[in-house]
Amino acid sequence: MVEFALVLPLLVLLTIAGVEFGLVVKDWINVTNSARVAGRAAAAARFSDGPNCTGVRAAVDTAMTAQGFSSSDWTLTALNPPSSAPCAPGTDVRVTLSRPWNVSVPFLPFSPSGTITSDVTEKIE
């Protein structure tokens, strides 16, 4: 019984740490998948392009909102755009999605944290 009382706190901490690690992995998968979905939405959306890639931005914003992200979580960058139409068909666009993560295990003095970032580059069709 004494051995169990000594080992139980360690087992509980390891279980909680495993659950926290699993939550971070889930967030990483969610960020990666959401960036991919938004990149594909930007590439495949049929729209009339406006100044500053408004059509592409609207498609990405709709995809991100559906995935549960706000407009402050992502950025859209047109790579090597022609000067006349920054998001014309054939232009590469990069969607970058960032989300903070942290692990909090009780009774441990440190709490690791950071930012999960995923970049997706797609060619506008």
C-alpha positions as CSV (number, residue, x, y, z in Angstrom):
1,M,0.0,0.0,0.0
2,V,2.9,2.4,0.8
3,E,4.5,1.7,-2.6
4,F,1.2,2.5,-4.3
5,A,1.0,5.8,-2.4
6,L,4.5,6.7,-3.6
7,V,4.0,5.7,-7.2
8,L,0.4,7.1,-7.7
9,P,1.4,10.8,-8.0
10,L,4.0,9.9,-10.6
11,L,1.5,7.9,-12.6
12,V,-1.1,10.7,-12.4
13,L,1.5,13.3,-13.6
14,L,2.6,11.0,-16.5
15,T,-1.1,10.5,-17.5
16,I,-1.8,14.3,-17.5
17,A,1.4,15.0,-19.4
18,G,0.4,12.4,-22.0
19,V,-3.0,14.0,-22.4
20,E,-1.5,17.5,-22.7
21,F,0.9,16.2,-25.3
22,G,-2.0,14.7,-27.2
23,L,-3.8,18.0,-27.2
24,V,-0.8,19.8,-28.6
25,V,-0.5,17.2,-31.4
26,K,-4.2,17.6,-32.1
27,D,-3.7,21.4,-32.4
28,W,-0.8,20.8,-34.7
29,I,-2.8,18.6,-37.0
30,N,-5.7,21.1,-36.9
31,V,-3.4,24.0,-37.9
32,T,-1.8,22.0,-40.7
33,N,-5.1,20.8,-42.1
34,S,-6.7,24.2,-41.9
35,A,-3.8,25.9,-43.7
36,R,-4.1,23.3,-46.4
37,V,-7.9,23.8,-46.7
38,A,-7.5,27.6,-46.9
39,G,-4.7,27.3,-49.5
40,R,-6.9,25.1,-51.6
41,A,-9.8,27.5,-51.2
42,A,-7.6,30.4,-52.4
43,A,-6.4,28.4,-55.4
44,A,-9.7,27.0,-56.6
45,A,-12.1,29.9,-55.8
46,R,-13.8,31.4,-58.9
47,F,-14.0,35.1,-58.4
48,S,-13.4,38.5,-60.0
49,D,-10.1,39.6,-58.6
50,G,-10.0,43.0,-57.0
51,P,-7.3,45.2,-55.6
52,N,-5.2,43.7,-52.9
53,C,-6.5,40.1,-53.7
54,T,-9.9,40.8,-52.1
55,G,-11.5,37.7,-53.8
56,V,-8.7,35.4,-52.7
57,R,-8.8,36.9,-49.2
58,A,-12.5,36.4,-49.0
59,A,-12.2,32.7,-50.0
60,V,-9.5,32.2,-47.4
61,D,-11.4,34.0,-44.7
62,T,-14.5,31.9,-45.4
63,A,-12.4,28.7,-45.2
64,M,-10.7,29.8,-42.0
65,T,-13.9,30.8,-40.3
66,A,-15.4,27.4,-41.1
67,Q,-12.4,25.8,-39.4
68,G,-12.8,28.0,-36.3
69,F,-9.9,30.5,-36.9
70,S,-10.2,34.3,-36.9
71,S,-8.7,36.6,-39.5
72,S,-5.9,37.5,-37.0
73,D,-4.6,33.9,-37.1
74,W,-3.6,33.8,-40.7
75,T,-1.9,35.9,-43.4
76,L,-2.0,35.7,-47.2
77,T,0.9,36.6,-49.4
78,A,1.1,36.7,-53.2
79,L,4.4,35.4,-54.3
80,N,6.0,37.1,-57.4
81,P,2.8,38.7,-58.5
82,P,2.5,40.5,-61.8
83,S,2.1,44.3,-61.2
84,S,-1.2,44.6,-63.1
85,A,-3.1,41.9,-61.1
86,P,-1.5,40.7,-57.9
87,C,-3.7,37.5,-57.6
88,A,-4.2,36.7,-61.3
89,P,-4.5,33.0,-62.3
90,G,-1.0,31.4,-62.3
91,T,0.2,33.4,-59.4
92,D,1.5,31.6,-56.3
93,V,-0.1,32.5,-53.0
94,R,1.1,31.5,-49.5
95,V,-1.3,31.0,-46.6
96,T,0.4,31.1,-43.2
97,L,-1.6,30.1,-40.1
98,S,-0.2,30.5,-36.6
99,R,-1.8,29.3,-33.3
100,P,-0.2,29.5,-29.8
101,W,0.1,26.3,-27.7
102,N,1.1,25.5,-24.1
103,V,1.3,22.6,-21.8
104,S,0.4,22.9,-18.2
105,V,1.1,19.9,-16.0
106,P,0.1,20.5,-12.3
107,F,2.9,20.6,-9.7
108,L,5.6,21.1,-12.3
109,P,7.5,24.5,-12.1
110,F,7.7,24.9,-15.9
111,S,5.1,25.3,-18.6
112,P,6.4,24.9,-22.1
113,S,4.7,26.9,-24.8
114,G,5.2,28.2,-28.3
115,T,3.5,28.8,-31.6
116,I,2.4,26.2,-34.1
117,T,2.9,27.6,-37.7
118,S,2.0,26.1,-41.0
119,D,2.6,27.5,-44.5
120,V,0.9,26.3,-47.6
121,T,1.8,27.6,-51.1
122,E,-0.8,27.1,-53.9
123,K,-1.0,28.3,-57.5
124,I,-4.2,30.3,-58.3
125,E,-6.2,28.4,-61.0
